[in-house]
Amino acid sequence: MLNILLLISLLSGSLWAQSSLNFCTKDLETFPTLSGGREKPLFVLATETLKYITGETKVGDLSSTEAFCKLSLKAFGMPLDLPINVKVEHVEVRKSLGMGPDQTSVPVGELIQKRDIITRELAKIKENNSFKKELNKVQGRLQTYDAIVSARAWNIPITQDGKIQFIPLSEFITEQRIAGAQGKGSNPIEFLFREAKDSYLKIKGEHYLIELNYFKWNLFTWSLLLSILAIMFFIITKNKIPGIVLTTLSIAFQITAMSMRVMISGRAPITNMYETVMFSGFGALIISIVIFFMRKEILFVVAGLAFNVLSLMMMKFANGMLDEGISPLVPVLRDNFWLSTHVTTVILSYAALALSWILANSLLIRSRFRTVSSNDYKYEVDLIYTSIKFGVVLLSAGVILGGVWADYSWGRFWGWDPKETWSLIVLLIYMAILHGKYTTWIPAHRFVPLVAGAFMSVMMAWFGVNYILASGLHSYGFSEGGAVFLGSFFAIQILILVSCMKKRTAA
């Protein structure tokens, strides 16, 4: 390394340090790199990495790309001290690291000095509790920072025998390469990077840049705004055309964003919790429009938009619970046929049942605070009933397809795995409600609160198995950080039921 620094100094003179710093600009956002088994723009790698370490996508006035580049140059002796603060989310971990009660992050230099504390604490804990998980996360963030500043986190494309291979930056900047680039430009480093990018583009093209546009366009955020405006227009004005136009635009934006995600990953966008929330919100909106064309009732579209807004808000703000990153699939999920049938069908069933949940809670709350005529009440009960029928049919198909996939992948149709068991529980609950309503065993004034409360079983199957039980063969879908969200959801739903549930009387 010292030889490289000496050679750089001899070749580029005193301008090396300044020119290297100038090299780290936003122009590098489109530079191709390899991370997590996928080729992606440097902007995506830098943004995801810094967000993982610090919780932020910038470092002071520096963009993620500029900061990532300058941190990588520390491996070559560049005197750079960027204010990197490592996030620490667990209260007890903060205490063990000597952080203040209101301190949510710690300077990386200070944390490096406390690395031994993390190692000792991890050695003491046998149970895999939240404290140990957070310690592992903090240790992982430190290791990621070490990889950046040692130039091992940034992989550079090189051409060998007409094929692209990737090597770490620490292996790319060598005495031989710098000597060969001398005199071919104002800065040998800039020449080497430009040459590497040009060679990559000639062989593989610009397909990888789709991911850059996906992240920069923020189509889901625009969809959220459009859906909110559509609801407002449907409720406030009698003219439904503005609401229809806004709804159409929201759907178009979401289709574009999901299509880009499919092009990036090469698979259906339903393999982790972030994607299931994304697809369920979109699915609820599409199902609501399908039912609207059948029943000619705009209330379905409003309910679909409402759940769409809730889903998009989770995607936007629940960053600690939902990871928007695109990661390689585990082997069992690599069969796109089953992924595109079983999982899609189950998520669409949750979307249809979410419509019934939105409609039921809306009717409960309106009946509690103002008079709803018997005819209107019965009419809306019938709308809820229609949504449940769609959901039960889709969930039945999803459970059967899941059994076939399980037999194909694991050699058994059914194994009482927690995910399987809770899916069956949800199906049985809604079938009981459906048949109870059909046979009049469940009167209308009990049907509505039952439907509102039944969605808690969907949330348990969807989120609870992943965030609370965290066991079983479906472990590839597990996530962390959702227990508080789920507990809050249950508490709010129960509060609504207790406050609004009363026997319906004729108006």
Secondary structure by P-SEA (a helix, b strand, c coil): caaaaaaaaaacccaaaaaaaaacccccccbbbbcccccccaaaaaaaaaaaaccccccccccaaaaaaaaaacccccccccbbbbbbccaaaaaaaccccccccccaaaaaaaaaaaaaaaaacccccaaaaaaaaaaaaaaaaaaaaacccbbbbbbcccbbbbbcccccccaaaaaaaccccccaaaaaaaaaaaaaaaccccccaaaaaaaaaaaaaaaaaaaaaaaaaacccccaaaaaaaaaaaaaaaaaaaaaaaaaccccccccaaaaaaaaaaaaaaaaaaaaaacccaaaaaaaaaaaaaaaaaacccccccccbbbbbcccccaaaaaacaaaaaaaaaaaaaaaaaaaaaaaaaaacccccaaaaaaaaaaaaaaaaaaaaaaaaaaaaaaaaaaacccccccccaaaaaaaaaaaaaaaaaaaaaaccccaaaaaaaaaaaaaaaaaacccccccccccccccccccccaaaaaaaaaaaaaaaaacccccccc
